[in-house]
């Protein structure tokens, strides 16, 4: 007799799951709470003041905070691949 592996799709009461593109409510709630706390702590002006307080703070801003705004994947024009050209010169 062959055992049937239990997966999410064949467990009793299992549904199709969250549709693609629907945000996780817990994650959004956490992001909203962090944004509210940042606003209450002085928002952008306070962040700038903190970064200017110490060179280590500014370094932390550029190394850890700012990169979170950058896209995770870099694409070329119109969403296509990134073009690359290399010029090698031998003298």
DSSP file (Angstrom, degrees, kcal/mol; ACC not computed):
  #  RESIDUE AA STRUCTURE BP1 BP2  ACC     N-H-->O    O-->H-N    N-H-->O    O-->H-N    TCO  KAPPA ALPHA  PHI   PSI    X-CA   Y-CA   Z-CA
    1    1 A X              0   0    0      0, 0.0     2,-0.5     0, 0.0     0, 0.0   0.000 360.0 360.0 360.0 136.3    0.0    0.0    0.0
    2    2 A X        -     0   0    0      1,-0.0     2,-0.2     0, 0.0     0, 0.0  -0.798 360.0-131.0 -96.9 129.8    1.3    3.5   -0.9
    3    3 A X        -     0   0    0     -2,-0.5     2,-0.6     1,-0.0    -1,-0.0  -0.569  17.8-130.1 -78.0 140.7    1.1    6.2    1.6
    4    4 A X        -     0   0    0     -2,-0.2     2,-0.3     1,-0.0    -1,-0.0  -0.814  20.4-127.8 -93.3 124.2   -0.4    9.5    0.4
    5    5 A X        -     0   0    0     -2,-0.6     2,-0.6     1,-0.1     5,-0.1  -0.544  22.7-126.1 -72.2 130.7    1.8   12.5    1.3
    6    6 A X        +     0   0    0     -2,-0.3     2,-0.3     3,-0.1    -1,-0.1  -0.682  38.5 168.8 -82.1 121.1   -0.3   15.2    3.0
    7    7 A X    >>  -     0   0    0     -2,-0.6     3,-1.0     1,-0.0     4,-0.7  -0.761  51.0 -98.3-121.7 170.8    0.0   18.5    1.3
    8    8 A X  G >4 S+     0   0    0     -2,-0.3     3,-0.5     1,-0.3     6,-0.1   0.841 121.0  57.1 -59.0 -32.4   -1.9   21.7    1.7
    9    9 A X  G 34 S+     0   0    0      1,-0.2    -1,-0.3     7,-0.0    -3,-0.1   0.737 112.6  37.5 -76.1 -20.7   -4.0   20.8   -1.3
   10   10 A X  G <4 S+     0   0    0     -3,-1.0     2,-0.2    -5,-0.1    -1,-0.2   0.320  87.7 109.0-115.0  10.9   -5.3   17.5    0.0
   11   11 A X  S X< S-     0   0    0     -4,-0.7     3,-1.8    -3,-0.5     2,-0.1  -0.611  82.1 -97.6 -79.9 145.8   -5.8   18.3    3.7
   12   12 A X  T 3  S+     0   0    0      1,-0.3     3,-0.1    -2,-0.2    -1,-0.1  -0.426 108.0  13.2 -65.0 133.3   -9.4   18.5    4.9
   13   13 A X  T 3  S+     0   0    0      1,-0.3     2,-0.3    -2,-0.1    -1,-0.3   0.433  89.1 143.8  84.1  -1.3  -10.6   22.0    5.0
   14   14 A X    <   -     0   0    0     -3,-1.8    -1,-0.3    -6,-0.1     2,-0.1  -0.538  31.2-163.0 -74.4 135.2   -7.7   23.4    3.0
   15   15 A X        -     0   0    0     -2,-0.3    -4,-0.1    -3,-0.1     3,-0.1  -0.362  38.3 -86.6-105.2-171.7   -8.6   26.3    0.7
   16   16 A X        -     0   0    0      1,-0.2     2,-0.1    -2,-0.1    -2,-0.1   0.613  65.8-131.9 -74.8 -11.2   -6.8   27.8   -2.2
   17   17 A X        -     0   0    0      2,-0.0     2,-0.3     0, 0.0    -1,-0.2  -0.327  48.9 -25.2  87.8-175.4   -4.9   30.2    0.0
   18   18 A X  S    S-     0   0    0     -3,-0.1     3,-0.1     1,-0.1     6,-0.0  -0.539  73.5-111.7 -74.8 133.4   -4.4   33.9   -0.4
   19   19 A X    >   -     0   0    0     -2,-0.3     3,-1.8     1,-0.1    -1,-0.1  -0.304  44.1 -86.9 -63.2 150.1   -4.7   35.1   -4.0
   20   20 A X  T 3  S+     0   0    0      1,-0.2    -1,-0.1     3,-0.0     3,-0.1  -0.308 113.1  22.2 -58.7 134.7   -1.6   36.4   -5.7
   21   21 A X  T 3  S+     0   0    0      1,-0.3     2,-0.6    -3,-0.1    -1,-0.2   0.268  85.2 125.8  92.5 -11.0   -0.9   40.1   -5.0
   22   22 A X    <   -     0   0    0     -3,-1.8    -1,-0.3     1,-0.1     3,-0.1  -0.717  61.7-125.1 -82.5 121.4   -3.0   40.4   -1.9
   23   23 A X        -     0   0    0     -2,-0.6     2,-0.4     1,-0.1    -1,-0.1  -0.277  22.3-103.6 -68.7 152.2   -0.8   41.8    0.9
   24   24 A X     >  -     0   0    0      1,-0.2     4,-2.2    -6,-0.0     5,-0.2  -0.621  26.0-146.1 -72.0 124.4   -0.3   40.1    4.2
   25   25 A X  H  > S+     0   0    0     -2,-0.4     4,-2.4     1,-0.2     5,-0.2   0.863  96.4  52.5 -64.7 -37.4   -2.5   42.0    6.8
   26   26 A X  H  > S+     0   0    0      2,-0.2     4,-2.3     1,-0.2    -1,-0.2   0.923 109.9  48.5 -65.6 -43.6    0.0   41.4    9.6
   27   27 A X  H  > S+     0   0    0      1,-0.2     4,-2.4     2,-0.2    -2,-0.2   0.922 112.8  48.0 -61.8 -44.4    2.9   42.7    7.6
   28   28 A X  H  X S+     0   0    0     -4,-2.2     4,-2.5     1,-0.2    -1,-0.2   0.887 110.3  52.0 -65.0 -38.4    0.9   45.8    6.6
   29   29 A X  H  X S+     0   0    0     -4,-2.4     4,-2.2     2,-0.2    -1,-0.2   0.912 110.5  48.4 -62.9 -42.4   -0.2   46.4   10.2
   30   30 A X  H  X S+     0   0    0     -4,-2.3     4,-2.3     2,-0.2    -2,-0.2   0.917 111.6  49.6 -64.0 -43.1    3.4   46.2   11.3
   31   31 A X  H  X S+     0   0    0     -4,-2.4     4,-2.4     1,-0.2    -2,-0.2   0.906 110.5  50.6 -62.8 -41.1    4.5   48.7    8.6
   32   32 A X  H  X S+     0   0    0     -4,-2.5     4,-2.3     2,-0.2    -1,-0.2   0.901 110.1  49.7 -63.0 -41.0    1.7   51.1    9.6
   33   33 A X  H  X S+     0   0    0     -4,-2.2     4,-2.4     2,-0.2    -2,-0.2   0.896 111.4  48.8 -64.9 -40.8    2.8   51.0   13.2
   34   34 A X  H  X S+     0   0    0     -4,-2.3     4,-2.5     2,-0.2    -2,-0.2   0.911 111.1  49.9 -65.7 -42.2    6.4   51.6   12.3
   35   35 A X  H  X S+     0   0    0     -4,-2.4     4,-2.1     2,-0.2    -2,-0.2   0.900 111.4  49.1 -62.6 -41.1    5.4   54.6   10.1
   36   36 A X  H  X S+     0   0    0     -4,-2.3     4,-2.5     2,-0.2    -2,-0.2   0.920 111.6  48.7 -64.4 -44.1    3.3   56.0   12.9
   37   37 A X  H  X S+     0   0    0     -4,-2.4     4,-1.9     1,-0.2    -2,-0.2   0.911 110.4  51.4 -62.1 -42.4    6.1   55.7   15.4
   38   38 A X  H  <>S+     0   0    0     -4,-2.5     5,-3.0     1,-0.2     4,-0.2   0.900 110.8  48.8 -61.8 -40.4    8.5   57.3   13.0
   39   39 A X  H ><5S+     0   0    0     -4,-2.1     3,-1.3     1,-0.2    -2,-0.2   0.924 111.2  48.9 -64.4 -44.3    6.1   60.2   12.6
   40   40 A X  H 3<5S+     0   0    0     -4,-2.5    -1,-0.2     1,-0.3    -2,-0.2   0.790 107.5  56.7 -66.3 -28.0    5.7   60.6   16.3
   41   41 A X  T 3<5S-     0   0    0     -4,-1.9    -1,-0.3    -5,-0.2    -2,-0.2   0.427 136.1 -79.1 -85.8   1.9    9.4   60.5   16.8
   42   42 A X  T X>5 -     0   0    0     -3,-1.3     4,-1.3    -4,-0.2     3,-0.6   0.383  57.5-135.6 119.8  -3.3    9.9   63.5   14.5
   43   43 A X  H 3>< -     0   0    0     -5,-3.0     4,-2.0     1,-0.2     3,-0.2  -0.159  69.9 -13.9  59.8-145.4    9.7   62.0   11.0
   44   44 A X  H 3> S+     0   0    0      1,-0.2     4,-2.5     2,-0.2    -1,-0.2   0.864 135.3  56.5 -62.3 -39.5   12.1   62.9    8.3
   45   45 A X  H <> S+     0   0    0     -3,-0.6     4,-2.2     1,-0.2    -1,-0.2   0.909 109.4  46.1 -61.6 -41.3   13.5   66.0   10.2
   46   46 A X  H  X S+     0   0    0     -4,-1.3     4,-2.7     2,-0.2    -1,-0.2   0.878 110.2  53.8 -68.7 -37.5   14.4   63.8   13.2
   47   47 A X  H  X S+     0   0    0     -4,-2.0     4,-2.4     2,-0.2    -2,-0.2   0.914 109.9  47.5 -62.9 -42.2   16.0   61.2   10.9
   48   48 A X  H  X S+     0   0    0     -4,-2.5     4,-1.9     2,-0.2    -2,-0.2   0.930 112.0  49.7 -63.4 -45.2   18.2   63.9    9.3
   49   49 A X  H  X S+     0   0    0     -4,-2.2     4,-1.0     1,-0.2    -2,-0.2   0.911 111.3  49.6 -60.3 -42.6   19.1   65.2   12.8
   50   50 A X  H >X S+     0   0    0     -4,-2.7     3,-0.7     1,-0.2     4,-0.6   0.918 109.6  50.8 -62.2 -44.3   20.0   61.7   13.9
   51   51 A X  H 3< S+     0   0    0     -4,-2.4     7,-0.6     1,-0.2     3,-0.4   0.851 111.5  48.5 -63.3 -33.3   22.2   61.1   10.9
   52   52 A X  H 3< S+     0   0    0     -4,-1.9    -1,-0.2     1,-0.2    -2,-0.2   0.644  94.3  76.6 -81.4 -14.8   24.0   64.3   11.4
   53   53 A X  H << S+     0   0    0     -4,-1.0     2,-0.3    -3,-0.7    -1,-0.2   0.823 110.7   6.5 -64.7 -32.3   24.7   63.6   15.1
   54   54 A X    >X  -     0   0    0     -4,-0.6     4,-1.9    -3,-0.4     3,-0.8  -0.987  65.4-127.3-154.6 136.4   27.5   61.1   14.5
   55   55 A X  H 3> S+     0   0    0     -2,-0.3     4,-2.3     1,-0.3     5,-0.1   0.819 113.0  59.0 -55.9 -30.0   29.3   60.0   11.3
   56   56 A X  H 3> S+     0   0    0      2,-0.2     4,-2.2     1,-0.2    -1,-0.3   0.871 103.7  51.3 -67.0 -35.2   28.5   56.4   12.4
   57   57 A X  H <> S+     0   0    0     -3,-0.8     4,-2.3     2,-0.2    -2,-0.2   0.921 110.1  48.2 -66.0 -43.6   24.8   57.3   12.2
   58   58 A X  H  X S+     0   0    0     -4,-1.9     4,-2.4    -7,-0.6     5,-0.2   0.907 111.1  51.1 -63.8 -39.8   25.2   58.7    8.7
   59   59 A X  H  X S+     0   0    0     -4,-2.3     4,-2.5     1,-0.2     5,-0.2   0.910 109.7  50.2 -61.6 -42.3   27.1   55.6    7.6
   60   60 A X  H  X>S+     0   0    0     -4,-2.2     4,-2.8     2,-0.2     5,-1.2   0.883 108.7  53.5 -63.5 -38.1   24.3   53.4    9.0
   61   61 A X  I  X>S+     0   0    0     -4,-2.3     5,-3.0     3,-0.2     4,-0.7   0.958 114.5  39.3 -60.5 -51.0   21.7   55.5    7.1
   62   62 A X  I  <5S+     0   0    0     -4,-2.4     5,-0.3     1,-0.2    -2,-0.2   0.835 123.2  41.0 -70.3 -32.1   23.5   55.1    3.8
   63   63 A X  I  <5S+     0   0    0     -4,-2.5    -2,-0.2    -5,-0.2    -1,-0.2   0.832 133.0  12.3 -86.4 -33.0   24.4   51.4    4.4
   64   64 A X  I  <5S+     0   0    0     -4,-2.8     4,-0.2    -5,-0.2    -3,-0.2   0.770 128.0  37.4-116.6 -36.5   21.2   50.1    6.0
   65   65 A X  I ><<S+     0   0    0     -5,-1.2     3,-1.4    -4,-0.7     4,-0.3   0.951 112.7  47.7 -89.0 -54.6   18.3   52.4    5.7
   66   66 A X  G > <S+     0   0    0     -5,-3.0     3,-2.4     1,-0.3     4,-0.5   0.874 102.3  62.9 -59.0 -41.8   18.6   54.1    2.3
   67   67 A X  G >  S+     0   0    0     -5,-0.3     3,-1.0    -6,-0.3    -1,-0.3   0.737  88.5  72.3 -58.5 -19.5   19.2   50.8    0.3
   68   68 A X  G <  S+     0   0    0     -3,-1.4    -1,-0.3     1,-0.2    -2,-0.2   0.700  93.9  55.3 -67.5 -16.8   15.7   49.6    1.4
   69   69 A X  G <  S+     0   0    0     -3,-2.4    -1,-0.2    -4,-0.3    -2,-0.2   0.654  89.9  94.7 -86.0 -17.5   14.3   52.2   -1.0
   70   70 A X  S <  S-     0   0    0     -3,-1.0     2,-0.0    -4,-0.5    -3,-0.0  -0.423  88.2 -97.7 -77.0 149.1   16.2   50.8   -4.0
   71   71 A X        -     0   0    0      1,-0.1    -1,-0.1    -2,-0.1     3,-0.1  -0.335  21.6-136.5 -64.6 147.3   14.6   48.3   -6.3
   72   72 A X  S    S+     0   0    0      1,-0.2     2,-0.4    -4,-0.1    -1,-0.1   0.768  92.4  38.8 -74.5 -25.4   15.4   44.7   -5.6
   73   73 A X  S    S-     0   0    0      2,-0.0     2,-0.4     0, 0.0    -1,-0.2  -0.992  77.5-143.7-129.9 130.5   15.9   44.0   -9.3
   74   74 A X        -     0   0    0     -2,-0.4     2,-0.3    -3,-0.1     8,-0.2  -0.778  22.9-178.3 -93.7 132.4   17.5   46.3  -11.8
   75   75 A X        -     0   0    0     -2,-0.4     6,-0.2     6,-0.1     5,-0.1  -0.867  20.7-120.7-126.2 162.7   16.0   46.4  -15.3
   76   76 A X    >   -     0   0    0      4,-3.7     3,-1.8    -2,-0.3     6,-0.2  -0.011  61.7 -37.5 -84.5-165.7   16.9   48.3  -18.5
   77   77 A X  G >  S+     0   0    0      1,-0.3     3,-1.6     4,-0.3    -1,-0.2  -0.289 130.6   7.4 -58.6 136.4   14.8   50.7  -20.5
   78   78 A X  G 3  S-     0   0    0      1,-0.3    -1,-0.3    -3,-0.1     3,-0.1   0.678 131.7 -65.2  65.9  18.0   11.1   49.7  -20.7
   79   79 A X  G <  S+     0   0    0     -3,-1.8    -1,-0.3     1,-0.2    -2,-0.2   0.502 104.6 128.6  83.7   3.4   11.6   46.9  -18.2
   80   80 A X    <   -     0   0    0     -3,-1.6    -4,-3.7     1,-0.2    -1,-0.2  -0.046  67.8 -60.0 -80.1-172.5   13.9   45.0  -20.5
   81   81 A X        -     0   0    0     -6,-0.2     2,-0.4     1,-0.1    -4,-0.3  -0.279  58.8 -99.2 -68.5 156.3   17.4   43.6  -19.8
   82   82 A X        -     0   0    0     -8,-0.2     2,-0.2    -6,-0.2    -1,-0.1  -0.632  38.1-131.4 -77.1 127.3   20.2   45.9  -18.8
   83   83 A X        -     0   0    0     -2,-0.4     2,-0.4    -3,-0.1    -1,-0.0  -0.553  24.8-171.7 -79.5 144.7   22.4   46.7  -21.7
   84   84 A X        -     0   0    0     -2,-0.2     2,-0.4     2,-0.0    -2,-0.0  -0.992   8.4-178.7-139.9 128.5   26.2   46.3  -21.3
   85   85 A X        -     0   0    0     -2,-0.4     2,-0.4     2,-0.0    -2,-0.0  -0.993   8.4-161.7-128.1 139.9   28.9   47.3  -23.6
   86   86 A X        -     0   0    0     -2,-0.4     2,-0.5     2,-0.0    -2,-0.0  -0.968   1.9-164.3-122.7 131.6   32.6   46.7  -22.9
   87   87 A X        -     0   0    0     -2,-0.4     2,-0.5     2,-0.0    -2,-0.0  -0.967   7.8-173.0-117.1 119.4   35.4   48.5  -24.6
   88   88 A X        -     0   0    0     -2,-0.5     2,-0.5     2,-0.0    -2,-0.0  -0.945   1.5-172.0-114.3 129.6   38.9   47.0  -24.3
   89   89 A X        -     0   0    0     -2,-0.5     2,-0.5     2,-0.0    -2,-0.0  -0.982   5.9-165.0-126.0 127.3   41.9   48.9  -25.6
   90   90 A X              0   0    0     -2,-0.5    -2,-0.0     1,-0.1     0, 0.0  -0.936 360.0 360.0-109.4 130.6   45.4   47.5  -25.8
   91   91 A X              0   0    0     -2,-0.5    -1,-0.1     0, 0.0    -2,-0.0   0.389 360.0 360.0-106.5 360.0   48.3   49.9  -26.4
